C-alpha cells in the first residue's frame, strides 16, 4: 500500500484542518462609552429678607392697623348713615389689597344738634355752631391722638377741622344722636382702623340718611 505524500500530510505528518472545521474566535464585546457625569447646578444662595428700616418699624408701631399695601391701598370713602338706631359707618377701599380689608358696618352716634335744631336739613347741619354732623361730602383733613376738649375721645380723624368735627372712639355710643357734631365710634379698633388707613385730601367722607331728633339736644 502506498504511503501518503508529504504534501498531503504536511510537514509534521498530520492532516491539515479544513477551513470549514476551524472555529472562528469570538470578538471581544465593545466597551460602552461612559458618559461624563452631568455637573450639578450650583445652589443659589437663599435670598435674604430685607431688614426693615427704622422708619418702617416706627410706622408699624405707631400704626398697627395699617394695611401692608398702604399708601397704594387705602380707604377711599367713609360713608356715614344718620339713620337710627345704629348710624352705620361703612368703608370703601381702593388698591390691590382692597378686597381683603375690613369694610364694616360699624356702629356710631352722630351730632345731637342744639335745642330745637333740625340736623336733617343739609344747610342747617353744615352751619357752624349747630352741633350737627354736616350732611354732604367732605375729605379727611388730618389726625390727632385725642381731643384736647375731652381726653376720652381717642384716635381722631378730622373731616371738618374748622368746626372741630371728626371720627373718634368714645366710651358712650347710644342708639341715638348724642355728640356735639362728631361721629362717635363704638370701639377703639374701628377708630384706629380709620386713622391708620385714611389719606388726607384723598379719603372722602359722605354723610347722608335721615337724622332723627334725639331725647336730648345741646
SULPEDA-V488081 format. One record per residue. RES is the residue in three letters. OMEGA is omega as a letter, one per 30 degrees, with the letter a starting at -180 (none if undefined). NEAR is the number of other C-alpha atoms within 12 Angstrom. D_CENTER is the distance of its C-alpha to the mean C-alpha in whole Angstrom. Layout:
res=RES omega=OMEGA near=NEAR d_center=D_CENTER
res=RES omega=OMEGA near=NEAR d_center=D_CENTER
//
This chain:
res=UNK omega=a near=3 d_center=120
res=UNK omega=l near=4 d_center=118
res=UNK omega=l near=9 d_center=115
res=UNK omega=a near=12 d_center=112
res=UNK omega=a near=13 d_center=112
res=UNK omega=l near=13 d_center=110
res=UNK omega=a near=13 d_center=108
res=UNK omega=a near=14 d_center=107
res=UNK omega=a near=14 d_center=106
res=UNK omega=a near=13 d_center=104
res=UNK omega=a near=11 d_center=105
res=UNK omega=a near=11 d_center=104
res=UNK omega=l near=13 d_center=106
res=UNK omega=l near=13 d_center=103
res=UNK omega=l near=14 d_center=102
res=UNK omega=l near=16 d_center=99
res=UNK omega=l near=12 d_center=96
res=UNK omega=a near=8 d_center=95
res=UNK omega=a near=8 d_center=92
res=UNK omega=a near=8 d_center=91
res=UNK omega=a near=8 d_center=91
res=UNK omega=a near=9 d_center=89
res=UNK omega=l near=9 d_center=86
res=UNK omega=l near=8 d_center=83
res=UNK omega=l near=6 d_center=81
res=UNK omega=l near=7 d_center=77
res=UNK omega=l near=7 d_center=75
res=UNK omega=a near=6 d_center=72
res=UNK omega=a near=6 d_center=69
res=UNK omega=l near=7 d_center=66
res=UNK omega=l near=7 d_center=64
res=UNK omega=l near=6 d_center=60
res=UNK omega=a near=6 d_center=58
res=UNK omega=l near=7 d_center=56
res=UNK omega=l near=7 d_center=52
res=UNK omega=a near=7 d_center=51
res=UNK omega=a near=6 d_center=48
res=UNK omega=a near=7 d_center=44
res=UNK omega=l near=8 d_center=43
res=UNK omega=l near=8 d_center=39
res=UNK omega=a near=6 d_center=37
res=UNK omega=l near=6 d_center=36
res=UNK omega=l near=8 d_center=32
res=UNK omega=l near=8 d_center=30
res=UNK omega=a near=6 d_center=29
res=UNK omega=a near=6 d_center=25
res=UNK omega=l near=8 d_center=23
res=UNK omega=l near=8 d_center=22
res=UNK omega=a near=6 d_center=19
res=UNK omega=l near=7 d_center=19
res=UNK omega=a near=10 d_center=20
res=UNK omega=l near=12 d_center=18
res=UNK omega=l near=10 d_center=20
res=UNK omega=a near=10 d_center=21
res=UNK omega=l near=12 d_center=20
res=UNK omega=l near=17 d_center=16
res=UNK omega=a near=13 d_center=17
res=UNK omega=l near=12 d_center=19
res=UNK omega=l near=18 d_center=16
res=UNK omega=l near=18 d_center=14
res=UNK omega=a near=13 d_center=17
res=UNK omega=l near=16 d_center=18
res=UNK omega=a near=25 d_center=14
res=UNK omega=a near=19 d_center=13
res=UNK omega=l near=26 d_center=11
res=UNK omega=a near=30 d_center=9
res=UNK omega=a near=31 d_center=5
res=UNK omega=a near=22 d_center=5
res=UNK omega=a near=21 d_center=5
res=UNK omega=g near=26 d_center=8
res=UNK omega=l near=23 d_center=11
res=UNK omega=l near=20 d_center=10
res=UNK omega=a near=26 d_center=8
res=UNK omega=l near=37 d_center=10
res=UNK omega=a near=39 d_center=12
res=UNK omega=l near=31 d_center=15
res=UNK omega=l near=30 d_center=17
res=UNK omega=a near=45 d_center=18
res=UNK omega=a near=35 d_center=21
res=UNK omega=l near=42 d_center=24
res=UNK omega=l near=35 d_center=27
res=UNK omega=a near=43 d_center=30
res=UNK omega=l near=26 d_center=31
res=UNK omega=g near=25 d_center=33
res=UNK omega=a near=23 d_center=32
res=UNK omega=l near=30 d_center=28
res=UNK omega=a near=36 d_center=27
res=UNK omega=l near=35 d_center=24
res=UNK omega=l near=35 d_center=21
res=UNK omega=a near=30 d_center=18
res=UNK omega=l near=32 d_center=15
res=UNK omega=a near=30 d_center=14
res=UNK omega=l near=33 d_center=11
res=UNK omega=a near=28 d_center=11
res=UNK omega=a near=20 d_center=9
res=UNK omega=a near=16 d_center=8
res=UNK omega=a near=20 d_center=4
res=UNK omega=a near=23 d_center=7
res=UNK omega=a near=17 d_center=8
res=UNK omega=a near=16 d_center=6
res=UNK omega=l near=26 d_center=7
res=UNK omega=a near=25 d_center=10
res=UNK omega=a near=25 d_center=13
res=UNK omega=g near=24 d_center=16
res=UNK omega=l near=20 d_center=19
res=UNK omega=a near=31 d_center=20
res=UNK omega=l near=36 d_center=24
res=UNK omega=l near=43 d_center=25
res=UNK omega=a near=43 d_center=29
res=UNK omega=a near=53 d_center=30
res=UNK omega=l near=47 d_center=33
res=UNK omega=a near=39 d_center=37
res=UNK omega=l near=37 d_center=39
res=UNK omega=a near=28 d_center=42
res=UNK omega=l near=19 d_center=45
res=UNK omega=a near=18 d_center=46
res=UNK omega=l near=28 d_center=43
res=UNK omega=a near=29 d_center=41
res=UNK omega=l near=40 d_center=38
res=UNK omega=l near=32 d_center=37
res=UNK omega=a near=24 d_center=39
res=UNK omega=a near=23 d_center=36
res=UNK omega=l near=17 d_center=39
res=UNK omega=a near=23 d_center=40
res=UNK omega=a near=34 d_center=36
res=UNK omega=a near=29 d_center=36
res=UNK omega=l near=23 d_center=39
res=UNK omega=l near=22 d_center=39
res=UNK omega=a near=24 d_center=40
res=UNK omega=a near=32 d_center=39
res=UNK omega=l near=32 d_center=37
res=UNK omega=l near=46 d_center=35
res=UNK omega=a near=54 d_center=31
res=UNK omega=l near=44 d_center=32
res=UNK omega=a near=34 d_center=31
res=UNK omega=a near=26 d_center=30
res=UNK omega=l near=22 d_center=27
res=UNK omega=l near=29 d_center=26
res=UNK omega=l near=28 d_center=23
res=UNK omega=a near=32 d_center=21
res=UNK omega=a near=27 d_center=24
res=UNK omega=a near=28 d_center=23
res=UNK omega=l near=30 d_center=22
res=UNK omega=a near=28 d_center=24
res=UNK omega=l near=26 d_center=24
res=UNK omega=l near=25 d_center=27
res=UNK omega=l near=24 d_center=30
res=UNK omega=a near=13 d_center=33
res=UNK omega=a near=11 d_center=35
res=UNK omega=a near=17 d_center=34
res=UNK omega=l near=16 d_center=32
res=UNK omega=l near=19 d_center=30
res=UNK omega=a near=33 d_center=28
res=UNK omega=l near=34 d_center=25
res=UNK omega=a near=36 d_center=22
res=UNK omega=l near=41 d_center=23
res=UNK omega=a near=42 d_center=21
res=UNK omega=l near=38 d_center=24
res=UNK omega=l near=41 d_center=25
res=UNK omega=a near=34 d_center=29
res=UNK omega=l near=23 d_center=30
res=UNK omega=l near=14 d_center=33
res=UNK omega=l near=22 d_center=34
res=UNK omega=a near=34 d_center=32
res=UNK omega=a near=40 d_center=29
res=UNK omega=l near=46 d_center=26
res=UNK omega=l near=53 d_center=23
res=UNK omega=l near=44 d_center=24
res=UNK omega=l near=38 d_center=24
res=UNK omega=a near=33 d_center=28
res=UNK omega=l near=20 d_center=29
res=UNK omega=l near=23 d_center=31
res=UNK omega=a near=29 d_center=30
res=UNK omega=a near=26 d_center=33
res=UNK omega=l near=26 d_center=33
res=UNK omega=l near=31 d_center=34
res=UNK omega=a near=44 d_center=34
res=UNK omega=a near=38 d_center=35
res=UNK omega=l near=38 d_center=33
res=UNK omega=a near=34 d_center=35
res=UNK omega=l near=40 d_center=32
res=UNK omega=l near=42 d_center=29
res=UNK omega=l near=54 d_center=26
res=UNK omega=l near=45 d_center=26
res=UNK omega=a near=45 d_center=23
res=UNK omega=a near=32 d_center=24
res=UNK omega=l near=24 d_center=22
res=UNK omega=a near=30 d_center=21
res=UNK omega=l near=24 d_center=17
res=UNK omega=l near=36 d_center=17
res=UNK omega=l near=40 d_center=19
res=UNK omega=l near=31 d_center=16
res=UNK omega=l near=34 d_center=13
res=UNK omega=a near=52 d_center=15
res=UNK omega=a near=40 d_center=16
res=UNK omega=a near=36 d_center=13
res=UNK omega=l near=41 d_center=11
res=UNK omega=l near=41 d_center=14
res=UNK omega=a near=32 d_center=16
res=UNK omega=l near=26 d_center=20
res=UNK omega=l near=20 d_center=22
res=UNK omega=l near=24 d_center=19
res=UNK omega=l near=33 d_center=18
res=UNK omega=l near=32 d_center=20
res=UNK omega=a near=39 d_center=22
res=UNK omega=a near=29 d_center=24
res=UNK omega=a near=38 d_center=27
res=UNK omega=a near=28 d_center=29
res=UNK omega=a near=26 d_center=31
res=UNK omega=l near=26 d_center=34
res=UNK omega=l near=35 d_center=35
res=UNK omega=a near=30 d_center=37
res=UNK omega=a near=29 d_center=40
res=UNK omega=l near=30 d_center=39
res=UNK omega=a near=16 d_center=42
res=UNK omega=l near=19 d_center=42
res=UNK omega=a near=25 d_center=42
res=UNK omega=none near=21 d_center=42
//
